Amino acid sequence: MAGMRRADVVVVGGGVNGASTAYHLAARGMKNVLLLERRHLGSGATGKSGALVRMHYTNEAESRLALESLKIFRDFRNIVGGDCGFEPIGFLQIVPAGYEEALVRNVARQQRLGIATEAITPDRLRDLLPGARVDDVGAAAWEPDSGFADPNATTFAFAEAAQRLGVTLETGCEVTRIVTERGRVTGVETSAGPVMAPVVVLVPGAWAARLLTPLGLDFGLEPHRIQISIFRWPAGFHTRHCVVIDAVHHSWLRPEGEATTLIGVELGVAHADPDRFDEGVDPDFVAICRKALAARLPVFGDATMRGGWAGMIMMSADGRPIIDQIPSVAGLYCMLGDSGTSFKTSPAIGRGLAEWIVDGKPRTVDLTPFRSTRFAEGRPWQDEDNYGRERLTISR
């Protein structure tokens, strides 16, 4: 058809995983890559992410993704170009009593992968997190090389690097349909007209259902509104503390700027409409966050609330991402249902998808555990050494 736009690969979604995938495709020599984003870069879950960069997972597959990604975060300017805002201020994983042996097994598993991590004593925890209450801690692990990054800066840097390598990036362009013919992808329809392409990478975050449903695909994904609060450091508190995931109080926290702390609390989060949700933070959530923060750092009991926000994530049925080439639709690749935890793994996810498309298989990390068919197989993801909350969520 005369005038029909064509691409070799269309990437749907301009969050950090979409930008990483576009960059890695171009870095592997793919010439005609088109990234389409319905709003602006980082406008979905990415821009609202807590952006923790930590290796501690209760399974090897996600730790591998995180470790390969850390290698890129630590040398981002030389590998990708630009600034991702990575700050290696260290990371603490705290677990309740009863999970000491599980933490030791997880740490040993991570050490075998080459991750710098160690189980620590309560006294060492007190040194690493001054002012912390430790009498309710069952066990803890410390990662000196981990920390957090800037989710928007990371996305922008991946996108700019992709553009330098020839990727076409269009914001304000919504993909409305994946076009298929005889069981394979032939392109997409968009708000700016159709594009022919033999490969589509679907990374649409909470907006996945409207593109999957017409293809007869249902992975049990659910959009959720999640929240974060910010608290000013109280008088006399001057320690730029490390990043913490506190499984005792079901929360995570990290410093933000020079004198504030971000915190998210892992409660059951309500199903929500990604097109109509409040981006602000709820007053009752602020109170819950203050309580959780003060439970670990008592000095924050009277901390001033300085803001907060809400974003949309897509939860999978087992709380783990789906990263796959969809078997029933040739040419359709996806990263779906990341449940708010794939910022830290986005460099490796993008690289793995690019390897799959260009080389025929992922090489850096085995993506088989993330296959889309695990639900139909009756084998949803379960970690034997979890810390009592198998479905973890919340932008961390």
Secondary structure, 3 states (H helix, E strand, C coil): CCCCEECCEEEECCCHHHHHHHHHHHHCCCCCEEEEECCCCCCCCHHHCCCEECCCCCCHHHHHHHHHHHHHHHCHHHHCCCCCCCECCCEEEEECCCCHHHHHHHHHHHHHHCCCCEEECHHHHHHHCCCCCCCCCCEEEEECCCEECCHHHHHHHHHHHHHHCCCEEEECCCEEEEEEECCEEEEEEECCEEEECCEEEECCHHHCHHHHHHHCCCCCCEEEEEEEEEEECCCCCCCCCCEEEECCCCEEEEEECCCEEEEEECCCCCECECCECCCCCCHHHHHHHHHHHHHHCHHHHHCCEEEEEEEEEEECCCCCCEEEECCCCECEEEEECECCCCCCCHHHHHHHHHHHHHHCCCCCCCCHHHCHHHCCCCCCCCCCCCCCCCCCCCCC
